[in-house]
Amino acid sequence: MITRREAALRLDIPLEMAHRHGIPAKLSEAEFAELEANPPAWLQQSRANRTGKKPVWVQLKCDVCGFTEAARPKKWWPAFTYLSCDFHLAEELPPPAPTVHRREIDGIGSRFVGIVDEKA
């Protein structure tokens, strides 16, 4: 059995869309395969409208411990130099270059801190 969230990830659609169009909270691999093989009109339209410029899901990975999580990217996220779990110390990441200003952005995914190195 796979969850609605896993189905949304695999179909590359927002979780809200999966819920709105009646994908059940849990479905079997056979049900998912049928959905993938014979997509309903709303899923076909969604795929046709995709431009590919902004991903629906991104895979976040901690550069310290390797923990990964799938998340919906936010418009305000800059390009991160590093990502780390919120409980890691800043010293666990490579130090910034002397000509670089480092800033931290909290609230990335469920437990990440984004690190952005910018030229000073």
DSSP file (Angstrom, degrees, kcal/mol; ACC not computed):
  #  RESIDUE AA STRUCTURE BP1 BP2  ACC     N-H-->O    O-->H-N    N-H-->O    O-->H-N    TCO  KAPPA ALPHA  PHI   PSI    X-CA   Y-CA   Z-CA
    1    1 A M              0   0    0      0, 0.0     2,-0.3     0, 0.0    27,-0.2   0.000 360.0 360.0 360.0 138.8    0.0    0.0    0.0
    2    2 A I  E     -A   27   0A   0     25,-3.2    25,-2.4     3,-0.0     2,-0.1  -0.896 360.0-120.3-117.4 152.2    1.2    3.5   -0.8
    3    3 A T  E  >  -A   26   0A   0     -2,-0.3     4,-2.3    23,-0.2    23,-0.2  -0.353  26.7-108.1 -84.7 167.4   -0.1    6.7    0.8
    4    4 A R  H  > S+     0   0    0     21,-1.6     4,-2.5     1,-0.2     5,-0.2   0.886 121.2  53.7 -60.5 -39.6   -1.7    9.6   -1.0
    5    5 A R  H  > S+     0   0    0     20,-0.2     4,-2.3     2,-0.2    -1,-0.2   0.925 108.7  47.7 -63.2 -45.1    1.5   11.7   -0.4
    6    6 A E  H  > S+     0   0    0      1,-0.2     4,-2.6     2,-0.2    -1,-0.2   0.896 111.5  51.4 -62.7 -40.4    3.7    9.0   -2.0
    7    7 A A  H  X S+     0   0    0     -4,-2.3     4,-2.5     2,-0.2    -2,-0.2   0.916 109.2  50.2 -62.3 -42.8    1.2    8.8   -5.0
    8    8 A A  H  X>S+     0   0    0     -4,-2.5     5,-2.3     2,-0.2     4,-1.0   0.906 111.0  49.6 -62.3 -41.5    1.4   12.6   -5.4
    9    9 A L  H  <5S+     0   0    0     -4,-2.3     3,-0.5     1,-0.2    -2,-0.2   0.942 113.5  45.1 -60.4 -48.0    5.2   12.4   -5.4
   10   10 A R  H  <5S+     0   0    0     -4,-2.6    -2,-0.2     1,-0.2    -1,-0.2   0.830 116.8  44.7 -68.7 -32.7    5.3    9.6   -8.0
   11   11 A L  H  <5S-     0   0    0     -4,-2.5    -1,-0.2    -5,-0.2    -2,-0.2   0.585 107.8-128.3 -83.9 -10.7    2.7   11.3  -10.2
   12   12 A D  T  <5 +     0   0    0     -4,-1.0    -3,-0.2    -3,-0.5    -4,-0.1   0.933  65.3 125.7  59.9  50.1    4.6   14.7   -9.7
   13   13 A I      < -     0   0    0     -5,-2.3    -1,-0.2    -6,-0.1    -2,-0.1  -0.921  68.5 -90.0-129.5 157.7    1.4   16.5   -8.6
   14   14 A P     >  -     0   0    0      0, 0.0     4,-1.8     0, 0.0     3,-0.3  -0.353  32.0-123.4 -64.3 148.3    0.7   18.6   -5.5
   15   15 A L  H  > S+     0   0    0      1,-0.2     4,-2.2     2,-0.2     5,-0.2   0.862 112.6  58.5 -59.7 -36.7   -0.7   16.8   -2.6
   16   16 A E  H  > S+     0   0    0      1,-0.2     4,-2.6     2,-0.2    -1,-0.2   0.876 104.8  50.0 -61.7 -38.0   -3.7   19.2   -2.6
   17   17 A M  H  > S+     0   0    0     -3,-0.3     4,-2.0     2,-0.2    -1,-0.2   0.902 108.3  52.4 -68.2 -40.6   -4.5   18.1   -6.2
   18   18 A A  H  <>S+     0   0    0     -4,-1.8     5,-2.4     1,-0.2    -2,-0.2   0.913 113.8  43.9 -60.4 -42.7   -4.3   14.4   -5.3
   19   19 A H  H ><5S+     0   0    0     -4,-2.2     3,-1.6     1,-0.2    -2,-0.2   0.927 111.8  52.7 -67.4 -45.6   -6.8   15.0   -2.4
   20   20 A R  H 3<5S+     0   0    0     -4,-2.6    -1,-0.2     1,-0.3    -2,-0.2   0.818 109.3  49.4 -62.0 -32.7   -9.1   17.2   -4.5
   21   21 A H  T 3<5S-     0   0    0     -4,-2.0    -1,-0.3    -5,-0.1    -2,-0.2   0.208 120.4-103.1 -98.4  16.3   -9.4   14.7   -7.2
   22   22 A G  T < 5 +     0   0    0     -3,-1.6    -3,-0.2     1,-0.3    -2,-0.1   0.674  57.5 162.1  81.8  18.8  -10.2   11.8   -4.9
   23   23 A I      < -     0   0    0     -5,-2.4    -1,-0.3    -6,-0.2   -19,-0.1  -0.626  45.3-117.2 -68.7 125.8   -7.0    9.8   -4.7
   24   24 A P        -     0   0    0      0, 0.0     3,-0.1     0, 0.0    -1,-0.1  -0.139  16.4-109.4 -66.6 161.7   -7.6    7.7   -1.6
   25   25 A A  S    S+     0   0    0      1,-0.2   -21,-1.6   -22,-0.1     2,-0.4   0.836 107.0  18.9 -59.5 -34.0   -5.5    8.0    1.6
   26   26 A K  E    S+A    3   0A   0    -23,-0.2     2,-0.3   -22,-0.1   -23,-0.2  -0.999  72.2 173.7-137.1 138.7   -4.0    4.6    0.8
   27   27 A L  E     -A    2   0A   0    -25,-2.4   -25,-3.2    -2,-0.4     2,-0.0  -0.986  29.8-110.8-142.6 154.1   -4.0    2.7   -2.5
   28   28 A S     >  -     0   0    0     -2,-0.3     4,-2.3   -27,-0.2     5,-0.2  -0.286  31.5-109.6 -78.4 165.5   -2.4   -0.6   -3.6
   29   29 A E  H  > S+     0   0    0      1,-0.2     4,-2.7     2,-0.2     5,-0.2   0.867 121.2  54.2 -61.5 -36.1    0.4   -0.8   -6.2
   30   30 A A  H  > S+     0   0    0      2,-0.2     4,-2.1     1,-0.2    -1,-0.2   0.914 108.1  48.2 -65.3 -42.8   -2.1   -2.3   -8.6
   31   31 A E  H  > S+     0   0    0      2,-0.2     4,-2.1     1,-0.2    -2,-0.2   0.899 113.4  48.2 -63.6 -40.1   -4.5    0.7   -8.2
   32   32 A F  H  X S+     0   0    0     -4,-2.3     4,-2.6     2,-0.2    -2,-0.2   0.922 109.5  51.9 -66.3 -43.1   -1.5    3.1   -8.7
   33   33 A A  H  X S+     0   0    0     -4,-2.7     4,-2.6     1,-0.2    -2,-0.2   0.889 110.0  50.0 -60.0 -39.2   -0.3    1.3  -11.8
   34   34 A E  H  X S+     0   0    0     -4,-2.1     4,-2.7     2,-0.2    -1,-0.2   0.911 110.8  49.1 -64.9 -42.8   -3.9    1.5  -13.2
   35   35 A L  H  < S+     0   0    0     -4,-2.1    -2,-0.2     1,-0.2    -1,-0.2   0.896 114.4  45.8 -62.7 -41.0   -3.9    5.3  -12.5
   36   36 A E  H  < S+     0   0    0     -4,-2.6    -2,-0.2     1,-0.2    -1,-0.2   0.883 115.9  45.4 -69.8 -39.4   -0.5    5.7  -14.1
   37   37 A A  H  < S+     0   0    0     -4,-2.6    -2,-0.2     1,-0.3    -1,-0.2   0.869 127.5  26.7 -73.5 -37.6   -1.5    3.6  -17.2
   38   38 A N  S  < S-     0   0    0     -4,-2.7    -1,-0.3    -5,-0.2    -2,-0.1  -0.668  84.3-165.7-125.6  75.3   -4.9    5.2  -17.7
   39   39 A P        -     0   0    0      0, 0.0    -3,-0.1     0, 0.0    -4,-0.1  -0.353  22.0-117.3 -66.0 139.0   -4.6    8.7  -16.3
   40   40 A P    >>  -     0   0    0      0, 0.0     4,-2.2     0, 0.0     3,-0.5  -0.203  33.8 -97.5 -67.0 167.9   -7.9   10.6  -15.8
   41   41 A A  H 3> S+     0   0    0      1,-0.2     4,-2.6     2,-0.2     5,-0.2   0.866 122.9  55.0 -57.4 -40.5   -8.6   13.7  -17.8
   42   42 A W  H 3> S+     0   0    0      1,-0.2     4,-2.1     2,-0.2    -1,-0.2   0.868 109.7  47.1 -64.1 -35.5   -7.5   16.0  -14.9
   43   43 A L  H <> S+     0   0    0     -3,-0.5     4,-2.3     2,-0.2    -1,-0.2   0.886 111.5  50.3 -73.7 -38.8   -4.1   14.3  -14.6
   44   44 A Q  H  X S+     0   0    0     -4,-2.2     4,-2.1     2,-0.2    -2,-0.2   0.918 112.4  47.9 -61.4 -43.1   -3.6   14.4  -18.4
   45   45 A Q  H  X S+     0   0    0     -4,-2.6     4,-1.9     2,-0.2    -2,-0.2   0.901 110.1  52.2 -65.1 -41.5   -4.4   18.2  -18.3
   46   46 A S  H  X S+     0   0    0     -4,-2.1     4,-0.7     1,-0.2    -1,-0.2   0.923 111.3  46.3 -60.8 -44.9   -2.1   18.8  -15.4
   47   47 A R  H >< S+     0   0    0     -4,-2.3     3,-0.6     1,-0.2    -1,-0.2   0.870 111.1  52.6 -66.6 -36.3    0.8   17.0  -17.3
   48   48 A A  H 3< S+     0   0    0     -4,-2.1    -1,-0.2     1,-0.2    -2,-0.2   0.832 108.3  51.7 -67.4 -31.6    0.0   19.0  -20.5
   49   49 A N  H 3< S+     0   0    0     -4,-1.9    -1,-0.2    -5,-0.1     2,-0.2   0.597  83.0 111.6 -82.0 -11.1    0.1   22.3  -18.6
   50   50 A R    <<  -     0   0    0     -4,-0.7    -3,-0.0    -3,-0.6    -4,-0.0  -0.449  41.6-176.7 -69.0 129.6    3.5   21.6  -17.0
   51   51 A T        -     0   0    0     -2,-0.2    -1,-0.2     3,-0.1    -4,-0.0   0.647  34.6-131.4 -96.2 -19.8    6.3   23.9  -18.3
   52   52 A G  S    S+     0   0    0      2,-0.3    -2,-0.1     1,-0.0     4,-0.0   0.441  77.4 112.1  83.5  -1.1    9.0   22.3  -16.3
   53   53 A K  S    S+     0   0    0      1,-0.2    -3,-0.0     2,-0.0    -1,-0.0   0.901  80.5  32.6 -72.5 -40.5   10.3   25.6  -15.1
   54   54 A K  S    S-     0   0    0     19,-0.0    -2,-0.3     0, 0.0    -1,-0.2  -0.969  86.8-130.4-120.2 121.2    9.3   25.1  -11.4
   55   55 A P        -     0   0    0      0, 0.0     3,-0.1     0, 0.0    -2,-0.0  -0.370   2.8-144.5 -69.5 149.2    9.5   21.6  -10.0
   56   56 A V  S    S+     0   0    0      1,-0.2     2,-0.3    16,-0.1   -43,-0.1   0.881  87.3  19.7 -76.5 -40.4    6.4   20.3   -8.1
   57   57 A W        -     0   0    0     15,-0.2     2,-0.3   -48,-0.1    -1,-0.2  -0.962  67.6-165.6-129.1 145.9    8.6   18.4   -5.6
   58   58 A V  E     -B   71   0B   0     13,-2.8    13,-2.5    -2,-0.3     2,-0.7  -0.949  22.1-126.2-126.3 153.1   12.3   18.7   -4.7
   59   59 A Q  E     -B   70   0B   0     -2,-0.3     2,-0.4    11,-0.2    11,-0.2  -0.886  24.1-157.7 -99.4 114.4   14.4   16.3   -2.7
   60   60 A L  E     -B   69   0B   0      9,-3.4     9,-2.1    -2,-0.7     2,-0.4  -0.751  11.3-173.7 -91.1 138.3   16.1   18.0    0.2
   61   61 A K  E     -B   68   0B   0     -2,-0.4     2,-0.3     7,-0.2    22,-0.3  -0.991  25.0-124.7-138.1 128.6   19.3   16.3    1.5
   62   62 A C     >  -     0   0    0      5,-2.7     4,-1.1    -2,-0.4    22,-0.3  -0.537  12.7-150.4 -69.7 128.6   21.3   17.3    4.6
   63   63 A D  T  4 S+     0   0    0     20,-3.5    21,-0.2    -2,-0.3    -1,-0.1   0.513  93.3  46.9 -78.5  -4.4   24.9   17.9    3.7
   64   64 A V  T  4 S+     0   0    0     19,-0.3    -1,-0.1     3,-0.1    20,-0.1   0.863 130.9   8.7 -98.7 -55.6   26.1   16.7    7.1
   65   65 A C  T  4 S-     0   0    0      2,-0.1    -2,-0.1    23,-0.0    19,-0.1   0.587  92.4-119.7-108.0 -12.9   24.2   13.4    7.8
   66   66 A G     <  +     0   0    0     -4,-1.1    -3,-0.1     1,-0.3    18,-0.0   0.498  51.8 159.5  88.5   2.7   22.5   12.6    4.5
   67   67 A F        -     0   0    0     -6,-0.1    -5,-2.7     1,-0.0     2,-0.3  -0.358  23.6-158.3 -58.6 136.5   18.9   12.7    5.8
   68   68 A T  E     +B   61   0B   0     -7,-0.2     2,-0.3     2,-0.0    -7,-0.2  -0.876  17.7 173.4-122.7 155.6   16.5   13.3    2.8
   69   69 A E  E     -B   60   0B   0     -9,-2.1    -9,-3.4    -2,-0.3     2,-0.4  -0.966  28.1-128.5-157.2 138.7   13.0   14.6    2.5
   70   70 A A  E     +B   59   0B   0     -2,-0.3     2,-0.3   -11,-0.2   -11,-0.2  -0.771  38.9 167.8 -88.8 136.2   10.7   15.4   -0.4
   71   71 A A  E     -B   58   0B   0    -13,-2.5   -13,-2.8    -2,-0.4    -2,-0.0  -0.968  41.5-107.0-145.4 158.7    9.1   18.9   -0.1
   72   72 A R        -     0   0    0     -2,-0.3    37,-0.2   -15,-0.2   -15,-0.2  -0.791  45.0-122.3 -83.9 123.6    7.2   21.4   -2.2
   73   73 A P        -     0   0    0      0, 0.0     2,-0.3     0, 0.0    -1,-0.0  -0.378  21.7-136.7 -69.3 146.5    9.6   24.2   -3.1
   74   74 A K    >   -     0   0    0      1,-0.1     3,-1.4    -2,-0.1    34,-0.0  -0.742  15.0-123.5-101.9 151.2    8.6   27.7   -2.0
   75   75 A K  T 3  S+     0   0    0     -2,-0.3    -1,-0.1     1,-0.3     0, 0.0   0.816 109.9  56.5 -61.4 -31.2    8.9   30.8   -4.2
   76   76 A W  T 3  S+     0   0    0      2,-0.0    -1,-0.3    -3,-0.0     0, 0.0   0.496  78.1 112.1 -84.6  -2.7   11.1   32.6   -1.6
   77   77 A W    <   -     0   0    0     -3,-1.4     2,-0.1     1,-0.0     3,-0.0  -0.571  55.4-153.8 -72.1 124.1   13.7   29.8   -1.4
   78   78 A P        -     0   0    0      0, 0.0     2,-0.7     0, 0.0    -1,-0.0  -0.234  40.1 -74.4 -79.9-178.3   17.0   31.1   -2.8
   79   79 A A        -     0   0    0     -2,-0.1     2,-0.3    35,-0.0    35,-0.0  -0.728  57.8-139.0 -78.0 117.0   19.6   28.8   -4.4
   80   80 A F        -     0   0    0     -2,-0.7    36,-0.2     1,-0.2     3,-0.1  -0.571  19.3-161.9 -83.4 139.1   21.2   27.1   -1.3
   81   81 A T  S    S+     0   0    0     34,-3.0     2,-0.3     1,-0.3    35,-0.2   0.879  82.5   0.9 -78.2 -43.7   24.9   26.4   -1.0
   82   82 A Y  E     -C  115   0C   0     33,-1.7    33,-3.0     2,-0.0     2,-0.4  -0.961  61.1-153.3-139.9 156.6   24.2   23.8    1.7
   83   83 A L  E     +C  114   0C   0     -2,-0.3   -20,-3.5   -22,-0.3     2,-0.3  -0.995  20.7 172.5-126.3 138.1   21.3   22.3    3.5
   84   84 A S  E     -C  113   0C   0     29,-2.0    29,-2.9    -2,-0.4   -22,-0.1  -0.988  39.1 -96.3-142.3 154.3   21.6   20.9    7.0
   85   85 A C  E >   -C  112   0C   0     -2,-0.3     3,-1.7    27,-0.2    27,-0.3  -0.353  42.8-113.2 -62.4 149.9   19.2   19.5    9.7
   86   86 A D  T 3  S+     0   0    0     25,-3.0    -1,-0.1     1,-0.3    26,-0.1   0.599 112.9  57.8 -67.9  -9.7   18.3   22.2   12.2
   87   87 A F  T 3  S+     0   0    0     24,-0.2    -1,-0.3     2,-0.1     2,-0.2   0.524  84.2  98.4 -97.9  -5.6   20.1   20.4   15.0
   88   88 A H  S <  S-     0   0    0     -3,-1.7     2,-0.2     1,-0.1    -4,-0.1  -0.503  76.9-116.1 -77.8 151.3   23.5   20.4   13.3
   89   89 A L    >   -     0   0    0     -2,-0.2     3,-1.7     1,-0.1     4,-0.3  -0.561  17.6-121.2 -83.7 151.8   26.1   23.0   14.3
   90   90 A A  G >  S+     0   0    0      1,-0.3     3,-1.5    -2,-0.2    -1,-0.1   0.797 111.0  66.5 -61.7 -28.6   27.3   25.5   11.7
   91   91 A E  G 3  S+     0   0    0      1,-0.3    -1,-0.3     4,-0.0    -3,-0.0   0.641  86.3  70.3 -69.0 -14.2   30.9   24.2   12.3
   92   92 A E  G <  S+     0   0    0     -3,-1.7    -1,-0.3     2,-0.1    -2,-0.2   0.634  90.9  72.0 -78.8 -12.9   29.9   20.9   10.8
   93   93 A L  S <  S-     0   0    0     -3,-1.5   -29,-0.0    -4,-0.3   -11,-0.0  -0.628 103.8 -84.7 -95.4 158.9   29.7   22.4    7.3
   94   94 A P        -     0   0    0      0, 0.0    -1,-0.1     0, 0.0    -2,-0.1  -0.349  55.4-103.8 -59.2 143.1   32.7   23.5    5.3
   95   95 A P        -     0   0    0      0, 0.0     2,-0.1     0, 0.0    -4,-0.0  -0.334  38.4-103.6 -68.9 151.8   33.8   27.1    6.3
   96   96 A P        -     0   0    0      0, 0.0     6,-0.1     0, 0.0     5,-0.0  -0.373  39.7 -98.5 -71.5 154.9   32.9   29.9    4.0
   97   97 A A    >   -     0   0    0      1,-0.1     3,-1.8     2,-0.1     0, 0.0  -0.332  37.4-107.8 -65.6 156.1   35.6   31.4    1.7
   98   98 A P  T 3  S+     0   0    0      0, 0.0    -1,-0.1     0, 0.0     0, 0.0   0.790 119.1  49.2 -59.0 -28.9   37.1   34.7    3.1
   99   99 A T  T 3  S+     0   0    0      2,-0.0    21,-2.5    20,-0.0     2,-0.4   0.209  97.7  92.8 -95.7  16.2   35.3   36.8    0.5
  100  100 A V  E <   -D  119   0C   0     -3,-1.8     2,-0.5    19,-0.2    19,-0.2  -0.891  62.3-147.3-118.0 140.0   31.9   35.3    1.2
  101  101 A H  E     -D  118   0C   0     17,-3.7    17,-3.1    -2,-0.4     2,-0.4  -0.904  19.8-152.5-100.8 129.0   29.1   36.3    3.5
  102  102 A R  E     +D  117   0C   0     -2,-0.5     2,-0.3    15,-0.2    15,-0.2  -0.863  14.8 179.7-106.4 134.8   27.1   33.4    4.9
  103  103 A R  E     -D  116   0C   0     13,-2.1    13,-2.6    -2,-0.4     2,-0.4  -0.972  17.5-139.4-131.1 151.2   23.5   33.6    5.9
  104  104 A E  E     -D  115   0C   0     -2,-0.3     2,-0.5    11,-0.2    11,-0.2  -0.866   7.9-160.9-110.4 141.5   21.1   31.0    7.3
  105  105 A I  E     -D  114   0C   0      9,-2.8     9,-3.0    -2,-0.4     3,-0.3  -0.970  12.5-155.2-124.5 115.0   17.5   30.5    6.4
  106  106 A D  E     +D  113   0C   0     -2,-0.5     7,-0.2     7,-0.2     5,-0.0  -0.375  65.4  48.1 -82.4 163.6   15.3   28.6    8.8
  107  107 A G  E     +     0   0C   0      5,-0.5     2,-0.6     1,-0.2    -1,-0.2   0.793  61.3 151.8  82.3  30.6   12.1   26.7    8.0
  108  108 A I  E >> S-D  112   0C   0      4,-1.9     4,-2.3    -3,-0.3     3,-0.6  -0.848  72.0 -35.4 -94.1 119.8   13.1   24.8    4.9
  109  109 A G  T 34 S-     0   0    0     -2,-0.6   -38,-0.1     1,-0.2   -39,-0.0  -0.343 110.6 -45.1  62.7-149.3   11.0   21.6    4.7
  110  110 A S  T 34 S+     0   0    0      1,-0.1    -1,-0.2    -2,-0.0    -3,-0.0   0.698 134.9   1.9 -89.6 -19.3   10.2   20.1    8.1
  111  111 A R  T <4 S+     0   0    0     -3,-0.6   -25,-3.0    -5,-0.0     2,-0.2   0.248  96.5 115.4-154.5  19.7   13.7   20.4    9.7
  112  112 A F  E  <  -CD  85 108C   0     -4,-2.3    -4,-1.9   -27,-0.3    -5,-0.5  -0.655  43.3-154.3-104.0 155.5   16.2   22.0    7.5
  113  113 A V  E     -CD  84 106C   0    -29,-2.9   -29,-2.0    -2,-0.2     2,-0.4  -0.997  20.3-141.1-119.6 127.2   18.3   25.2    7.6
  114  114 A G  E     -CD  83 105C   0     -9,-3.0    -9,-2.8    -2,-0.4     2,-0.5  -0.745  10.0-153.9 -90.5 135.7   19.4   26.6    4.2
  115  115 A I  E     -CD  82 104C   0    -33,-3.0   -34,-3.0    -2,-0.4   -33,-1.7  -0.939   9.4-170.4-111.5 126.7   22.8   28.1    4.0
  116  116 A V  E     - D   0 103C   0    -13,-2.6   -13,-2.1    -2,-0.5     2,-0.6  -0.973   7.6-159.4-121.1 120.3   23.5   30.7    1.3
  117  117 A D  E     - D   0 102C   0     -2,-0.5     2,-0.4   -15,-0.2   -15,-0.2  -0.884  17.1-176.9 -98.1 122.4   27.0   31.9    0.6
  118  118 A E  E     - D   0 101C   0    -17,-3.1   -17,-3.7    -2,-0.6     2,-0.1  -0.935  33.0-104.5-122.0 142.0   27.0   35.3   -1.1
  119  119 A K  E       D   0 100C   0     -2,-0.4   -19,-0.2   -19,-0.2   -20,-0.0  -0.432 360.0 360.0 -63.2 133.4   29.9   37.3   -2.4
  120  120 A A              0   0    0    -21,-2.5    -1,-0.2    -2,-0.1   -20,-0.1   0.470 360.0 360.0 -79.0 360.0   30.6   40.2   -0.1
